[in-house]
Amino acid sequence: MSEQKITKTIGRKIHFLYWLDSLVDIHLIEGVFDKSQKQAMINKVTNAMVEIEGEAMRGVTWVRVYEVASGEWAIGGKALSAADVKAMQTRS
């Protein structure tokens, strides 16, 4: 993967420069996973990327977890709630 240069501006005066190689976003329905489960996802995704890219890339592998409010995520036109997902988890 190629290295990307990202500049962020906060206000009008402060600039932050980041170098990153891998950025992985995980989107979840809020209330389905607890903090330790989300940390496990971060660790496993990071380890998977390092397995592909090499250990030297661990420090520049970013994983972000985004949570979408329950009921604001839909599949096939049907909104899913945290309760819907938890019910699916118990069936499997």
Buried (B, 14 or more C-beta within 10 A) or exposed (E): EEEEEEEEEEEEEEEEEEEBBBBBEBEBBBBBBEEEEBEEBBEEBBEEBBEEBEEEBEEBBBBEBEBEEBBEBEEEEEEBBBEBBEEEEEEE
